[in-house]
Amino acid sequence: MVIGGDAAGMSAASQARRLKSPQELEIVAFERGNFTSFSACGIPYWVGGDVAERDDLIARTPEEHRERSIDLRMRTEVVEIDARERRVRARDLASGAEEWTAYDKLVIATGARPLRPDLPGIDALGVHGVQTLDDGQALLDTLTGTPGRRAVVIGAGYIGVEMAEALIGRGYEVTVVNRGKEPMSTLDPDMGRLVREAMTGMGITMVNDAEVTKILTADDGRARAVATEDREFPADVVVLGIGVRPETALARAAGLPLGEHGGLLTDLAMRVRGPVADGAIWAGGDCVEVLDLVSGRERHIALGTHANKHGQIIGSNVGGGYATFPGVVGTAVSKVCDLEIARTGLREKDARAAGLQYAAVTIESTSRAGYYPGAALMTVKMLAERRTGRLLGVQIVGREGAAKRVDVAAVALTARMTVEQMTALDLGYAPPFSPVWDPVLVAARKAVSAVRAGGA
Amino acid sequence: MVIGGDAAGMSAASQARRLKSPQELEIVAFERGNFTSFSACGIPYWVGGDVAERDDLIARTPEEHRERSIDLRMRTEVVEIDARERRVRARDLASGAEEWTAYDKLVIATGARPLRPDLPGIDALGVHGVQTLDDGQALLDTLTGTPGRRAVVIGAGYIGVEMAEALIGRGYEVTVVNRGKEPMSTLDPDMGRLVREAMTGMGITMVNDAEVTKILTADDGRARAVATEDREFPADVVVLGIGVRPETALARAAGLPLGEHGGLLTDLAMRVRGPVADGAIWAGGDCVEVLDLVSGRERHIALGTHANKHGQIIGSNVGGGYATFPGVVGTAVSKVCDLEIARTGLREKDARAAGLQYAAVTIESTSRAGYYPGAALMTVKMLAERRTGRLLGVQIVGREGAAKRVDVAAVALTARMTVEQMTALDLGYAPPFSPVWDPVLVAARKAVSAVRAGGA
């Protein structure tokens, strides 16, 4: 039995079905919404017009899942898990009827819920989250139905900056209001500054260090401005891009163990820990915490690629195979127009919180040989542990070719390489693709010197 | 003392100078040509017109080196190394005068020489190699001075395909005559076939399985056609792109140890092995063989990025520091127009030659989420060792975003990861940059299945 019909849940169902026939394994899945297996990460690009159709974001429809002999119950919300009796109570959202259904093995894939600050005016017309396809459609309806061209985005993380791009693309005057000192708090502030400068250069108004106090509404009930303590930003549309939290109310009520970020805690096979779950409950995707392999601590990361991996692993284990999820290194890539943003591993504050002492270096290099047309500047920041020289993290901000370069660091982190080892990495070189020293190697060389200079 | 003024030699000189002042270390460098520290890899792009000026390819001029207190002697060819007496005999190419000069430490960085088959007509006007800047200028002179628009490229390796692109870019009808079954013999033939198909689609005439027997000349001494056993290909210009061999005649005559590919053999600090060198001779760049970390055997790879690393390491060691070169995994990237070609690790025939049993899989995926504009197909081939599942090699052919993805595999090879470990890699995901499963991960998943299916 699967709770949640998106990436983790339906990947688990599909993988289990691959391993076990309907005669061997019955699969029931509950989804409270209208869609299955859709790409939430794609919503900004649909809103921005890069992706033409909502359905382009749907990897597999309910019908396609049912054709694979998955008993999928749409618009049906699980409202209680009874782990002792191994059953769940589900409500048909159309009729309101509730029913208990028994399981042998349960997969919790309830995802995340967007943060929605408790502000005056937050429920006004024209204020939109962008978590579900329904959210995206509602926002698009507002954009096409409203003549004004001023948009305010609250939050400057991934969702916020991607929505800023989407709205710029639609011809809006965009203001991003951000609580932090710089946008992209997943980067160190010195790298976030580069993002701010680039976004400002794109004509986006960046307001940092600003707490939204309320959303002002017009007489017709529509949002008309976003207010901070000392300013007002007129808005014909307001987009919330503040981030998400694990959706674990059900799990909490059932007595399952949650971590410090509110996510479910699992073992390496993605089984929920502890005596209540008793080895019969798995969990994956945005509702779980994952082990950060660099800091050795649990983190919450809502990202489709992890959800898909979790689903694959859960499905293998539930289907009688064997697979484990070793953890993450915290890789994330994003873009705002032609600015690429990437990070993996620890920021300076993460390293400090983990008790690690480190050297941090920053270099500028280019995506291609300097003499090759289109060579674009990129800035690479690298953290390495003092004494051992172990790579701790990399952040990259640049144009074409910047984002996916972080993958090299992601693999190096996984392999627990030192920056000295990294300087010898045999990375692809040809003038259209890289300088003779790839930017990641240039940063590694500087990090080696910095670690040495840091002494014992 | 340094023999050879290009990447390895001058990097070594520069790095040693960084560590030791002119009072502490005298540095003499001999270069027989007219240039120092130039990017041979950039020549195709200069010939093709992407790079405007020859001097764009020069990283550092003789004058710039001299400003750093390096006693650089241009147009001066070392004609003998006397390792026992620790001295070299050098000839001033202008005057013909020869002189012995003593050294305490010698760096051999004599590079590689292009293969030039002993064919009738090979020395005709209009037949060009592309190894040096002088070669590039001579070719450009032919291109601008000759009215015809038919070019024949002999060889379909990196140089050959890059020159095909350059000549297409200049409006030539291009024929590539290649000895192998498919172009790019650094790939397996099934991947080379994709390159052939794409090049044919670009309007390049690909002639495979063909041995050039002679170059036919016109009455004015200019090349007019390239002949194979059974055909003739009219040519207004002929470009040789057959590959290179280590330039080690001097070293051989001095009694220094050469490997099976004709390159100098060094230890991990890049010191030439054996009693003749006696610990006083270093070598790096295109004239040495390097350890292939995957097969455990020595290889010869002429590539600027290795030469720069070698120089850096030699310079550190000669300058009283300490650095080593652990070896390579054989990464190489290239392109023909918008087709990107990448490889790292072992091909099938390399694996067999190394005594390794393996599973090979091939997958197709896209560079971005399938629904995101510009998502381009790429084909990824992956080899993994039977039983252990250790990654052995990756080859990628595709469009935008294909080439540098091979870096992930290069790091994984260096870390001796298994394909199972690779399936969990935390690679950057966002719709503009990758499908939710990166193509490299899709290949790794299939390789896991193939290794399992292969049994014990």
Boltz contact constraints between the chains, C-beta under 6 A:
constraints:
  - contact:
      token1: [A, 41]
      token2: [B, 431]
      max_distance: 6.0
  - contact:
      token1: [A, 42]
      token2: [B, 431]
      max_distance: 6.0
  - contact:
      token1: [A, 45]
      token2: [B, 431]
      max_distance: 6.0
  - contact:
      token1: [A, 50]
      token2: [B, 373]
      max_distance: 6.0
  - contact:
      token1: [A, 51]
      token2: [B, 371]
      max_distance: 6.0
  - contact:
      token1: [A, 56]
      token2: [B, 371]
      max_distance: 6.0
  - contact:
      token1: [A, 304]
      token2: [B, 436]
      max_distance: 6.0
  - contact:
      token1: [A, 305]
      token2: [B, 429]
      max_distance: 6.0
  - contact:
      token1: [A, 305]
      token2: [B, 436]
      max_distance: 6.0
  - contact:
      token1: [A, 308]
      token2: [B, 436]
      max_distance: 6.0
  - contact:
      token1: [A, 326]
      token2: [B, 424]
      max_distance: 6.0
  - contact:
      token1: [A, 328]
      token2: [B, 426]
      max_distance: 6.0
  - contact:
      token1: [A, 329]
      token2: [B, 426]
      max_distance: 6.0
  - contact:
      token1: [A, 331]
      token2: [B, 426]
      max_distance: 6.0
  - contact:
      token1: [A, 331]
      token2: [B, 428]
      max_distance: 6.0
  - contact:
      token1: [A, 333]
      token2: [B, 428]
      max_distance: 6.0
  - contact:
      token1: [A, 333]
      token2: [B, 430]
      max_distance: 6.0
  - contact:
      token1: [A, 333]
      token2: [B, 433]
      max_distance: 6.0
  - contact:
      token1: [A, 334]
      token2: [B, 430]
      max_distance: 6.0
  - contact:
      token1: [A, 335]
      token2: [B, 432]
      max_distance: 6.0
  - contact:
      token1: [A, 342]
      token2: [B, 428]
      max_distance: 6.0
  - contact:
      token1: [A, 371]
      token2: [B, 51]
      max_distance: 6.0
  - contact:
      token1: [A, 371]
      token2: [B, 56]
      max_distance: 6.0
  - contact:
      token1: [A, 373]
      token2: [B, 50]
      max_distance: 6.0
  - contact:
      token1: [A, 403]
      token2: [B, 428]
      max_distance: 6.0
  - contact:
      token1: [A, 403]
      token2: [B, 433]
      max_distance: 6.0
  - contact:
      token1: [A, 404]
      token2: [B, 428]
      max_distance: 6.0
  - contact:
      token1: [A, 404]
      token2: [B, 433]
      max_distance: 6.0
  - contact:
      token1: [A, 406]
      token2: [B, 428]
      max_distance: 6.0
  - contact:
      token1: [A, 407]
      token2: [B, 408]
      max_distance: 6.0
  - contact:
      token1: [A, 407]
      token2: [B, 427]
      max_distance: 6.0
  - contact:
      token1: [A, 407]
      token2: [B, 428]
      max_distance: 6.0
  - contact:
      token1: [A, 408]
      token2: [B, 407]
      max_distance: 6.0
  - contact:
      token1: [A, 408]
      token2: [B, 411]
      max_distance: 6.0
  - contact:
      token1: [A, 410]
      token2: [B, 426]
      max_distance: 6.0
  - contact:
      token1: [A, 410]
      token2: [B, 427]
      max_distance: 6.0
  - contact:
      token1: [A, 411]
      token2: [B, 408]
      max_distance: 6.0
  - contact:
      token1: [A, 411]
      token2: [B, 411]
      max_distance: 6.0
  - contact:
      token1: [A, 411]
      token2: [B, 412]
      max_distance: 6.0
  - contact:
      token1: [A, 411]
      token2: [B, 425]
      max_distance: 6.0
  - contact:
      token1: [A, 412]
      token2: [B, 411]
      max_distance: 6.0
  - contact:
      token1: [A, 415]
      token2: [B, 415]
      max_distance: 6.0
  - contact:
      token1: [A, 424]
      token2: [B, 326]
      max_distance: 6.0
  - contact:
      token1: [A, 425]
      token2: [B, 411]
      max_distance: 6.0
  - contact:
      token1: [A, 426]
      token2: [B, 328]
      max_distance: 6.0
  - contact:
      token1: [A, 426]
      token2: [B, 329]
      max_distance: 6.0
  - contact:
      token1: [A, 426]
      token2: [B, 331]
      max_distance: 6.0
  - contact:
      token1: [A, 426]
      token2: [B, 410]
      max_distance: 6.0
  - contact:
      token1: [A, 427]
      token2: [B, 407]
      max_distance: 6.0
  - contact:
      token1: [A, 427]
      token2: [B, 410]
      max_distance: 6.0
  - contact:
      token1: [A, 428]
      token2: [B, 331]
      max_distance: 6.0
  - contact:
      token1: [A, 428]
      token2: [B, 333]
      max_distance: 6.0
  - contact:
      token1: [A, 428]
      token2: [B, 342]
      max_distance: 6.0
  - contact:
      token1: [A, 428]
      token2: [B, 403]
      max_distance: 6.0
  - contact:
      token1: [A, 428]
      token2: [B, 404]
      max_distance: 6.0
  - contact:
      token1: [A, 428]
      token2: [B, 406]
      max_distance: 6.0
  - contact:
      token1: [A, 428]
      token2: [B, 407]
      max_distance: 6.0
  - contact:
      token1: [A, 429]
      token2: [B, 305]
      max_distance: 6.0
  - contact:
      token1: [A, 430]
      token2: [B, 333]
      max_distance: 6.0
  - contact:
      token1: [A, 430]
      token2: [B, 334]
      max_distance: 6.0
  - contact:
      token1: [A, 431]
      token2: [B, 41]
      max_distance: 6.0
  - contact:
      token1: [A, 431]
      token2: [B, 42]
      max_distance: 6.0
  - contact:
      token1: [A, 431]
      token2: [B, 45]
      max_distance: 6.0
  - contact:
      token1: [A, 432]
      token2: [B, 335]
      max_distance: 6.0
  - contact:
      token1: [A, 433]
      token2: [B, 333]
      max_distance: 6.0
  - contact:
      token1: [A, 433]
      token2: [B, 403]
      max_distance: 6.0
  - contact:
      token1: [A, 433]
      token2: [B, 404]
      max_distance: 6.0
  - contact:
      token1: [A, 436]
      token2: [B, 304]
      max_distance: 6.0
  - contact:
      token1: [A, 436]
      token2: [B, 305]
      max_distance: 6.0
  - contact:
      token1: [A, 436]
      token2: [B, 308]
      max_distance: 6.0
